Amino acid sequence: MDDMDPVEIFKALANESRLHFLKWLGDPDRYFPEDPEGSGGHSRKHGLCVGLLAKKSGLSQSTVSHYLSILQKAGLVEASRQGQWTYYKRNEKALKSVSRFLKEDL
């Protein structure tokens, strides 16, 4: 997994809510159809904001932020700031690397 730490990755994945976040981040249009492009909560280009993830998961925004931080430190999500919003999206390259690790190295 190149420069990624497998233990940190698997720790990050060992939580149901964080797994949901990765799933939802993978297909925002499917999981957030009520939030069309440009409404401030999600963007096909940039990802999803904490508020949408909090609303869908039923978790507080601070918990969602903490969970996203764990996923980000593990290299599984990326954050980008756009004005007042911080958007999160999956790091597809990292997820492919994890998949390759599972298939070939484990």
MARTI-578777 format. One record per atom (N, C-alpha, C, O, CB): x negated, y, z. Coordinates in steps of 0.1 Angstrom, whole numbers. Atoms other than C-alpha are relative to their C-alpha. Glycine has a CB too. Layout:
BEGIN
px/py/pz
X/Y/Z .
...
END
This chain:
BEGIN
px/py/pz
-8/-12/0 .
0/0/0 .
-9/12/0 .
-5/23/6 .
9/0/12 .
9/-11/1 .
-29/23/-8 .
-3/6/13 .
-9/-1/22 .
7/11/-10 .
3/-6/-13 .
-32/48/20 .
11/0/10 .
10/8/20 .
-5/15/-4 .
-12/0/-9 .
1/40/37 .
-3/-11/10 .
-9/-21/8 .
13/-3/-8 .
2/10/-12 .
1/22/71 .
13/-9/0 .
24/-4/3 .
-1/8/13 .
-11/9/0 .
23/-9/68 .
8/0/14 .
20/-1/14 .
-4/-14/-3 .
-6/1/-13 .
30/-9/106 .
9/12/1 .
21/11/6 .
-10/0/11 .
-8/-12/-1 .
43/27/105 .
12/-1/-9 .
23/4/-6 .
-8/13/-4 .
-11/2/9 .
64/19/75 .
11/-9/5 .
23/-6/5 .
-5/-5/-14 .
-10/10/-6 .
81/-11/91 .
6/5/13 .
18/2/15 .
-7/-13/2 .
-6/-6/-11 .
86/8/123 .
11/10/-4 .
22/10/1 .
-11/8/9 .
-10/-9/5 .
104/35/103 .
12/-7/-6 .
23/-1/-4 .
-7/9/-11 .
-11/8/6 .
125/9/86 .
8/-8/10 .
19/-13/7 .
-5/-9/-11 .
-7/8/-11 .
135/-8/119 .
10/8/7 .
11/7/19 .
-11/-5/9 .
-11/-7/-6 .
165/14/125 .
11/1/-11 .
9/5/-22 .
-5/15/4 .
-11/0/9 .
199/11/109 .
3/13/-7 .
6/14/-19 .
12/-6/7 .
-3/-13/5 .
205/48/105 .
-10/5/-10 .
-7/10/-21 .
1/11/11 .
11/-4/9 .
171/54/88 .
2/-8/-13 .
-1/-3/-24 .
-14/-2/6 .
-2/8/12 .
179/25/64 .
12/6/-8 .
11/7/-20 .
3/-14/4 .
-11/-7/7 .
212/42/56 .
-4/12/-7 .
-1/15/-19 .
12/3/10 .
4/-13/7 .
195/75/49 .
-8/-3/-13 .
-5/3/-23 .
-10/7/10 .
8/4/13 .
171/58/24 .
10/-4/-11 .
8/-1/-22 .
-10/-11/3 .
-10/4/10 .
201/42/7 .
7/12/-6 .
9/13/-18 .
10/-10/7 .
-8/-11/4 .
221/74/6 .
-9/10/-9 .
-4/15/-18 .
5/8/12 .
9/-9/7 .
190/94/-6 .
-3/-6/-14 .
-6/2/-23 .
-13/2/8 .
3/7/13 .
186/69/-34 .
11/3/-11 .
9/2/-23 .
-1/-14/2 .
-11/-3/9 .
220/78/-49 .
10/10/6 .
21/6/9 .
8/-14/-4 .
-8/-10/-6 .
234/110/-36 .
14/2/-6 .
24/5/1 .
-7/14/1 .
-13/-2/7 .
261/113/-62 .
10/-10/4 .
22/-8/4 .
-2/0/-15 .
-9/11/-4 .
276/80/-52 .
4/1/15 .
16/-1/18 .
-7/-14/-2 .
-3/0/-15 .
274/85/-14 .
6/14/5 .
11/15/16 .
-12/-4/8 .
-5/-13/-4 .
283/122/-14 .
8/7/-11 .
4/18/-15 .
-12/10/4 .
-7/-5/11 .
308/127/-42 .
8/13/3 .
11/21/-5 .
10/-10/-5 .
-8/-12/-4 .
327/154/-22 .
-9/12/1 .
-4/23/3 .
6/-3/14 .
9/-11/-1 .
296/176/-23 .
-7/2/-14 .
-18/-2/-16 .
-11/-1/11 .
5/-2/14 .
291/187/-60 .
-13/8/0 .
-16/16/9 .
10/6/-9 .
13/-7/3 .
258/200/-73 .
2/15/3 .
12/21/-2 .
-5/-2/-14 .
0/-14/-2 .
251/235/-61 .
8/5/12 .
9/18/14 .
6/7/-12 .
-7/-4/-12 .
273/236/-30 .
-8/3/12 .
-3/8/22 .
11/-10/3 .
9/-3/-11 .
243/239/-8 .
-4/-12/8 .
-15/-12/15 .
6/9/9 .
3/12/-7 .
243/204/7 .
-8/-10/-7 .
-16/-17/0 .
12/-6/5 .
8/9/7 .
228/184/-20 .
-3/4/-14 .
5/12/-20 .
6/-14/-1 .
4/-4/13 .
210/188/-52 .
-7/-12/-7 .
-15/-19/-1 .
-10/12/1 .
5/11/7 .
202/162/-78 .
-16/1/-1 .
-23/-9/-1 .
6/-2/-14 .
14/-3/1 .
168/178/-82 .
-8/-1/13 .
-19/-7/13 .
-3/13/-7 .
8/-1/-12 .
158/183/-46 .
4/-10/11 .
-5/-13/19 .
2/14/6 .
-3/9/-10 .
177/158/-25 .
12/4/9 .
21/11/4 .
-11/-3/9 .
-11/-2/-10 .
200/160/6 .
-5/8/11 .
-17/8/15 .
6/-13/4 .
3/-8/-12 .
201/184/35 .
4/-8/13 .
12/-17/12 .
7/14/0 .
-3/6/-13 .
202/174/72 .
15/0/3 .
20/-10/8 .
-8/7/11 .
-14/-1/-4 .
238/186/76 .
9/-10/-7 .
18/-16/0 .
5/14/-5 .
-8/11/7 .
252/162/50 .
-2/-14/6 .
7/-21/8 .
-3/0/-15 .
3/13/-6 .
234/133/65 .
5/-1/14 .
10/-12/18 .
-16/-2/1 .
-6/0/-14 .
245/143/100 .
15/-3/-1 .
21/-11/7 .
-3/13/7 .
-14/2/1 .
281/145/89 .
4/-14/-4 .
13/-20/2 .
6/10/-11 .
-3/13/5 .
281/112/71 .
-3/-11/11 .
4/-21/12 .
-7/-3/-13 .
5/10/-9 .
262/93/98 .
7/1/14 .
7/-8/22 .
-15/1/2 .
-6/-3/-13 .
280/109/128 .
-10/3/11 .
-7/3/23 .
8/-12/4 .
11/-3/-9 .
246/117/144 .
-1/15/1 .
3/22/-8 .
-13/-7/-5 .
3/-14/-1 .
235/151/156 .
-10/4/-10 .
-18/-4/-15 .
-4/4/15 .
10/-5/9 .
215/173/133 .
-14/-2/5 .
-24/-5/-2 .
2/14/-3 .
13/1/-5 .
186/171/157 .
-5/-15/-1 .
-17/-18/-3 .
-1/4/15 .
3/15/2 .
187/132/156 .
-4/-3/-14 .
-13/-10/-17 .
11/-9/5 .
2/2/14 .
189/132/119 .
-14/6/-4 .
-22/0/-11 .
11/7/-9 .
13/-6/2 .
159/156/117 .
-11/-8/5 .
-21/-10/-2 .
0/14/6 .
11/9/-6 .
139/134/140 .
-2/-13/-9 .
-13/-16/-11 .
4/-4/14 .
1/12/9 .
147/103/119 .
-6/3/-13 .
-14/-5/-18 .
14/-6/-2 .
6/-4/13 .
138/121/87 .
-15/3/2 .
-23/0/-7 .
7/12/-6 .
14/-3/-3 .
105/132/103 .
-7/-14/1 .
-19/-15/-4 .
-1/7/13 .
7/13/-1 .
97/95/111 .
-1/-6/-14 .
-12/-11/-18 .
9/-9/9 .
1/5/14 .
105/85/75 .
-10/8/-8 .
-17/2/-17 .
14/1/-7 .
10/-8/7 .
84/114/62 .
-14/-3/4 .
-23/-4/-4 .
3/15/3 .
14/4/-5 .
54/105/84 .
-4/-13/-6 .
-16/-16/-8 .
0/0/15 .
3/13/5 .
57/70/71 .
-2/0/-16 .
-7/-9/-22 .
11/-10/3 .
2/-2/15 .
56/84/35 .
12/-4/-8 .
11/-5/-20 .
-12/-7/-4 .
-12/5/7 .
91/72/26 .
9/10/-5 .
17/8/-15 .
7/-10/8 .
-8/-11/5 .
107/105/21 .
-9/13/-1 .
-19/14/5 .
13/3/9 .
7/-12/2 .
96/139/9 .
10/12/3 .
22/11/1 .
-6/1/-15 .
-9/-11/-3 .
109/173/20 .
-5/12/-9 .
-16/14/-12 .
-1/4/15 .
3/-12/7 .
111/205/0 .
9/11/5 .
21/9/7 .
2/-2/-16 .
-7/-12/-5 .
122/240/11 .
5/8/-12 .
-3/11/-21 .
-9/8/9 .
-6/-8/10 .
146/259/-11 .
8/11/7 .
20/8/11 .
9/-9/-10 .
-7/-11/-7 .
156/292/4 .
2/-4/15 .
-8/-7/22 .
13/3/-6 .
-3/3/-14 .
173/285/37 .
2/-15/3 .
3/-19/14 .
13/7/5 .
-2/14/-1 .
177/248/30 .
-13/-8/-1 .
-22/-4/-8 .
9/-5/-11 .
10/10/1 .
153/219/35 .
7/-12/-6 .
16/-18/0 .
-8/-3/13 .
-6/12/7 .
161/190/11 .
-10/-12/2 .
-22/-10/2 .
3/3/-15 .
7/13/-2 .
150/154/16 .
3/-9/-12 .
15/-10/-16 .
2/-6/13 .
-2/10/10 .
145/128/-11 .
-9/-11/2 .
-19/-10/9 .
-1/6/-15 .
9/12/-2 .
131/93/-13 .
-13/2/-8 .
-13/9/-18 .
8/-12/-5 .
13/1/7 .
95/88/-23 .
0/-13/-7 .
-4/-23/-2 .
-12/2/10 .
-2/12/8 .
102/63/-50 .
-13/-7/-2 .
-14/-19/-2 .
6/4/-14 .
13/6/2 .
65/57/-56 .
-4/-8/12 .
-9/-19/11 .
-11/11/-3 .
3/7/-13 .
60/47/-19 .
9/-12/1 .
4/-23/5 .
2/10/12 .
-9/11/-1 .
91/25/-20 .
-4/-12/-9 .
-3/-23/-6 .
14/4/-2 .
5/10/10 .
77/7/-51 .
-12/-7/6 .
-14/-19/4 .
-3/6/-13 .
13/6/-6 .
44/2/-32 .
4/-9/11 .
-3/-20/12 .
-8/12/5 .
-4/9/-11 .
62/-13/-2 .
6/-13/-6 .
3/-24/-2 .
11/7/9 .
-5/12/6 .
81/-37/-25 .
-11/-8/-6 .
-11/-21/-5 .
10/5/-12 .
11/8/5 .
49/-47/-42 .
-8/-7/11 .
-12/-18/9 .
-10/10/-8 .
6/6/-12 .
33/-53/-8 .
7/-12/5 .
1/-22/8 .
-1/11/11 .
-8/11/-5 .
61/-75/2 .
-1/-12/-10 .
-1/-24/-5 .
15/4/1 .
0/10/10 .
60/-95/-30 .
-14/-7/-2 .
-15/-19/-3 .
4/5/-14 .
13/5/3 .
22/-98/-34 .
-9/-2/12 .
-18/-11/11 .
-6/9/-9 .
10/0/-11 .
4/-93/-1 .
5/-6/13 .
-3/-9/21 .
-4/14/2 .
-5/5/-13 .
27/-106/26 .
3/-15/-1 .
7/-21/9 .
12/8/4 .
END
